[in-house]
């Protein structure tokens, strides 16, 4: 391709579109199922189909620990994994801004290919549109993941039971903190890398171990706190957390103190909230910690019969307080 930037002609469906698809997308994402036709023909699935779709408009599109390409793959893969399903195939739709650097697009697509390969998922089809200068912010991506169930009953927000243990798969809040630092708007310097990661393999290990997975949720935009409030409402239970048990990196704590944020409401992109029977809590944490992206897995609380629809915190001094329920828009926005 002899152009350094994306042009409107690259989205017009002619020669330059074909060159963009061939020299960027096909070159980076090629596999035996990747199609040049209007749709991909896929092998039969071995379990019930599970599908999830998500749009990504991250600003900035490059951050410590990843970029919008890696994020778009992890996001849809993890959503399917949360249903107790093995992610198998992805589609990807791009909206590119006129003038966006082709080299940056290649970096994004390469990250998608690497992350999908790590998770054992194939990108099989896609779409590209080019918008005029200023109509979008660089690069927007929508991914859809198709997977197959590997459990008899899917984990669900309404399945939490009194006495269950609440577990997170690692320290929380790093993704949002990394995005805030990448914007360089606050004059803060810290060594923080996004937790962005595909998490099917640890979920698969829990399924294979026969752990009764009542709930698995991906703690993305609203963070762990928002997920726990959703579970409390959907299951008509209370959630009691132990503040000292919640894993947070010191640098993330520092940013929260400076900006008046709560790490429980900072977005994660490689962290799950897992609810299992108390009798399985220790084994669940042990299985999770065997995976590189889950070495910080920890039991952080329990499901209760009281305080229905509320999340409470046991503080360091032994008192109990309510975690404020999220409302309106969580600021500052990261996407």
Residue pairs with C-beta under 8 A, 6 or more apart in sequence:
1 19
1 20
1 23
1 24
1 102
3 10
3 16
3 102
4 101
4 102
4 103
5 98
5 99
5 100
5 101
5 102
6 20
6 96
6 97
6 98
6 99
6 100
6 101
6 102
6 105
6 130
7 16
7 98
7 130
8 98
8 130
8 132
9 16
9 17
10 16
10 17
10 19
10 20
10 96
10 128
10 130
11 17
11 96
11 128
11 129
11 130
11 131
12 130
17 128
20 128
21 36
21 128
24 102
24 105
24 106
24 109
25 109
25 126
25 128
26 34
26 36
28 106
28 109
28 110
28 112
28 113
29 109
29 112
29 113
29 116
29 123
29 126
31 122
31 123
31 124
33 40
33 41
33 42
33 89
33 122
33 124
34 40
34 122
34 123
34 124
34 125
35 41
35 124
35 125
39 125
40 89
40 91
40 124
40 125
42 88
42 89
42 124
42 146
45 88
45 146
45 148
46 148
47 85
47 86
47 148
47 149
47 150
48 85
48 148
48 149
49 146
49 147
49 148
49 149
50 80
50 83
50 85
50 146
50 147
50 148
50 149
50 154
51 80
51 144
51 145
51 146
51 147
52 76
52 79
52 80
52 83
52 144
52 145
53 76
53 142
53 143
53 144
53 145
54 72
54 75
54 76
54 79
54 142
54 143
54 144
55 140
55 141
55 142
56 68
56 71
56 72
56 75
56 140
56 141
56 142
56 143
56 335
57 137
57 140
57 335
58 68
58 71
58 179
58 334
58 335
59 137
59 138
59 179
59 183
59 334
59 335
60 179
60 182
60 183
61 67
61 68
61 104
61 108
61 138
61 139
62 68
62 104
62 107
62 182
63 178
63 179
63 181
63 182
63 194
64 178
64 181
64 182
64 192
64 193
64 194
65 174
65 175
65 178
65 193
65 194
65 195
65 196
66 74
66 111
66 194
66 196
66 269
67 107
67 108
67 111
68 108
68 139
68 141
69 107
69 108
69 109
69 110
69 111
69 112
69 115
69 141
70 111
70 112
70 114
70 115
70 196
71 196
71 269
72 92
72 112
72 141
72 142
72 143
73 90
73 111
73 112
73 115
73 116
73 119
73 121
73 143
73 198
74 115
74 196
74 197
74 198
74 199
74 269
74 270
75 143
75 218
75 220
75 269
76 87
76 90
76 143
76 144
76 145
77 87
77 90
77 116
77 119
77 121
77 145
77 198
77 199
77 200
78 198
78 199
78 200
78 218
78 269
78 270
78 272
79 145
79 218
80 86
80 87
80 145
80 146
80 147
80 200
81 87
81 147
81 198
81 199
81 200
81 203
81 204
81 216
81 272
82 155
82 203
82 216
82 217
82 218
82 272
83 147
83 149
83 154
83 155
83 216
84 149
84 150
84 151
84 153
84 154
84 155
84 203
84 207
84 213
84 216
85 147
85 148
85 149
85 150
85 154
86 147
86 148
86 150
86 200
86 204
87 119
87 120
87 121
87 145
87 146
87 147
87 198
87 200
88 121
88 122
88 146
88 147
88 148
89 121
89 122
89 123
89 124
89 145
89 146
89 147
90 116
90 121
90 122
90 123
90 124
90 143
90 144
90 145
90 146
91 123
91 124
91 125
91 126
91 127
91 143
91 144
92 112
92 123
92 126
92 127
92 141
92 142
92 143
93 126
93 127
93 128
93 129
93 141
93 142
93 143
94 126
94 127
94 128
94 129
94 139
94 140
94 141
95 129
95 130
95 131
95 136
95 139
95 140
95 141
96 105
96 128
96 129
96 130
96 131
96 136
96 138
96 139
96 140
97 130
97 131
97 132
97 133
97 134
97 135
97 136
97 137
97 138
97 139
98 130
98 131
98 132
98 133
99 133
100 138
100 139
104 138
104 139
105 139
108 139
108 141
112 123
113 123
115 198
116 122
116 123
118 198
119 198
119 200
119 201
120 200
121 145
121 198
150 204
150 207
151 207
151 213
155 213
155 214
155 215
155 216
155 275
156 215
156 234
157 215
157 217
157 230
157 231
157 234
157 235
158 234
158 235
159 214
159 215
159 235
159 275
160 214
160 215
160 231
160 232
160 234
160 235
160 237
160 275
160 303
161 214
161 235
161 237
161 277
161 303
162 237
162 303
162 304
162 305
163 277
163 278
163 302
163 303
164 214
164 275
164 276
164 277
164 278
164 302
164 303
165 275
165 276
165 277
165 278
165 280
165 281
165 284
165 299
165 301
165 302
165 303
166 228
166 239
166 241
166 273
166 274
166 275
166 299
166 300
166 301
166 302
166 303
167 273
167 274
167 275
167 276
167 281
167 284
167 285
167 288
167 297
167 298
167 299
167 300
168 219
168 224
168 246
168 247
168 271
168 272
168 273
168 274
168 297
168 298
168 300
169 199
169 202
169 270
169 271
169 272
169 274
169 288
169 293
169 294
169 296
169 297
170 195
170 247
170 270
170 271
170 293
170 294
170 295
170 296
170 297
171 195
171 247
171 248
171 249
171 252
171 271
171 296
172 219
172 223
172 224
172 246
172 247
172 248
172 252
172 263
172 264
172 266
172 268
172 271
173 223
173 248
173 249
173 252
173 256
173 263
173 264
173 266
173 267
173 268
174 192
174 193
174 194
174 195
174 249
174 252
174 266
174 268
175 194
175 195
175 196
175 266
175 267
175 268
175 269
175 270
175 334
176 223
176 266
176 267
176 268
176 334
177 190
177 192
177 251
177 252
177 255
177 266
178 192
178 193
178 194
179 194
179 267
179 334
179 335
180 186
180 188
180 255
180 259
180 332
180 334
181 188
181 189
181 190
181 192
181 255
186 258
186 259
188 255
188 258
190 251
190 254
190 255
191 251
192 249
192 251
192 252
192 255
194 269
194 270
195 268
195 269
195 270
195 271
195 293
196 269
196 270
197 269
197 270
197 293
198 270
199 218
199 270
199 272
199 293
199 294
201 291
202 272
202 287
202 288
202 290
202 291
202 293
202 294
203 213
203 216
203 272
205 287
205 288
205 290
205 291
206 213
206 274
206 284
206 287
206 288
207 213
209 283
209 287
211 276
211 280
211 283
211 284
211 287
212 276
212 277
212 280
213 274
213 275
213 276
214 275
214 276
214 277
215 231
215 235
215 273
215 274
215 275
216 272
216 273
216 274
216 275
217 227
217 230
217 231
217 272
217 273
218 227
218 271
218 272
219 226
219 227
219 267
219 268
219 271
219 272
219 273
220 267
220 268
220 269
221 267
221 330
221 334
221 335
222 265
222 267
222 326
222 330
223 263
223 264
223 265
223 266
223 267
223 268
223 330
224 246
224 264
224 265
224 268
224 271
224 273
225 262
225 264
225 265
225 311
225 323
225 326
226 265
226 326
226 330
227 273
228 239
228 241
228 264
228 273
228 311
228 323
229 239
229 309
229 311
229 323
229 325
229 326
231 237
231 239
231 273
231 275
232 238
232 239
232 308
232 309
232 310
232 311
233 309
235 303
236 308
236 309
237 303
237 304
237 305
237 308
238 303
238 304
238 305
238 306
238 307
238 308
238 309
238 310
238 311
238 312
239 301
239 302
239 303
239 304
239 310
239 311
239 312
240 301
240 302
240 303
240 304
240 307
240 311
240 312
240 313
240 314
240 320
241 300
241 301
241 311
241 312
241 313
241 314
241 323
242 300
242 301
242 313
242 314
243 313
243 314
243 315
243 316
244 316
245 298
245 299
245 300
245 301
246 263
246 264
246 298
246 300
247 296
247 298
247 300
248 256
248 263
252 263
252 266
253 263
255 261
256 262
256 263
256 266
264 323
265 326
265 330
267 334
270 293
274 284
274 288
275 303
276 284
278 302
281 299
282 299
284 297
285 297
285 298
285 299
288 294
288 297
289 295
289 296
289 297
304 312
307 322
310 322
310 323
310 325
311 322
311 323
311 325
312 320
312 321
312 322
312 323
313 320
313 321
313 322
313 323
314 320
315 321
